[in-house]
Each structure stands twice: as structure tokens, then as C-alpha cells.
Amino acid sequence: MLTAIHPKLPMRDKAVTQDYYINKLGFSRVGDQDFDGYLMLQKDTIEIHFFEFVTLYPKENYGQVYIRTNDIDALYQTLLDNKVPIHPNGHLATKPWGQREFSLLDPDHNLLTFGAS
């Protein structure tokens, strides 16, 4: 039986990725060990893992994660309050398929889309 999924996304610089997710998005590190070239972060009940990809060209990165939330309006406002840039085409809106969604790009252009029905 499947119980969880932890996506793995590329990162160029571990310190930059960690700073963005912890200080801008409110994630925290998983565990107390530090692995070279690998980062595990969590927020509430989700985890996202990152692997080092130093030669990644961000404009050619197609990493994407869809994250469901039960309070999208509060999350969106918190990110705006923290001055987290929202994707230019990804402001909070109800999509034709009925989901309220917004998106942002992390420092490596991994697309994070947040949604609630």
C-alpha cells in the first residue's frame, strides 16, 4: 500500500535552496543529519527532497510539484506578506477545472503549484 510521496527536485546551491524554503516558505529540515549534495525539507505533512545539480540551467528546468492545501487564501496571503514572488502567470485564481490555484518558482525554477478545491 502506498502511503506518501516525497518528490525530488534539482538544486544548484544547497544554501540558497535551504534559505528560500525555510525563510520564505516556512519549511524546516528533516532530521538532524546533513548530507552532502542532498537536502530534505518538510512543512506540515509534506516533504520535498532536493539533489545537487550544479550545472542545472534554471530556464531549462521542468521540475514541478503540485501541493494541495486546505487554506489556500491564508497561504497565499502569508507568501505575499513575506514578499515571495508569485509566478507572473500564477496568481491565485479559480481555474476552469474548479481548483483555486497559484504558482511560484523557486531559485532553480522548480514550479510549485498550490491548489484547493
N, C-alpha and C positions, 0 to 999 in steps of 0.2 A: 504494500500500500504506500502510495506517495504521501508525504507529509509536509514538505516545504520545498522551496526553490530559492537558491541564492545565486543570482546572476553574477557573472564575472565580466568586468569591463576593463578596457585598457586604460593605462595612465602613463604619462610621460615622467612625472615628477611626484614621488610619493608625498613629500612635504606639502606641495601645492594642493594635491587631491585631498589629503587629510585635513588641511586647513579649511578648504571650501566646504567639505561635507560636515565637519564638526562645528565650525564657527559661523557658517552661513545657513546650513540646513538643519542643524541640531542633532546630527548623528553622534555616536560615540564609538570608541574602538571595541572590538570583540576580544575578550581575554586580555591577558597582561603580557603576552609574548609579542616580540617584534620580529617579523620575518622579512628577510632581505628581498626586495622586489615584489612584495605581496602585502596587501592591506585588506583587513576585514572590518567593516563598519556596520552598525545597526542603529535602528530607530524604531521604537515601539516593537512590533513583531516582525519586522523585515530586516534582512541583511543584504548588503551588497559587497561583493569582493572585487578587488582590483589587482591586476597583474601588470608588472612593469613592461612597457613597450616604448623604449626611449626614442625610437625612430618614427613613432607614430606622427603622421601628418594630420592634424585635427580636422581640416576641411575634407578629408577623405575617410573620416571615422564614421562608421554606421552603427556604433553601439547604441542600443536603445533599451529602455526598461519602462514598462507600464506599471504604475503603482496605484492601487486603489486606496481610497481614504474615506472615512465616514463623516468628515467635516471639511469639505474642500474649501468652503468660503473662509473659514478661520485659518487654514493652512496657507491659502493664497495671500491673505492679509498679513500674516506673520512674515512671509517671504518679502512682500512689498515693504513692510516696516523695516526689515533687515537689509533693504536695498539690494536684494538678489535680483539680477536682471532676468526678466521673463523673456522667453523666445519671442522675437518680433511677430511671428505668426501664431503664437501660442497663448494669447491672453485668455483668461477664464471666460468660457462660453459654453452654452449648451449646444452640443453637436447634433447633426441631423439624426444620428443613431440613438439619441436620448441621453448620452453621457454628458455631465458637466466636466470639462477638462481644461487643463492648462499645461504648458510645457516650458522647460528651461534646458539650457545647455550647460554642462559642467565645463571646467577649464580645458578638457580634452575633447569637447564637443560630443560627449555621450549625451543622447537625448533622454531626458527624464520627463515622462508624461504622467500627470496625476489625474485620476478620474474618480467620479462618484455618480451613481445613478439617482 
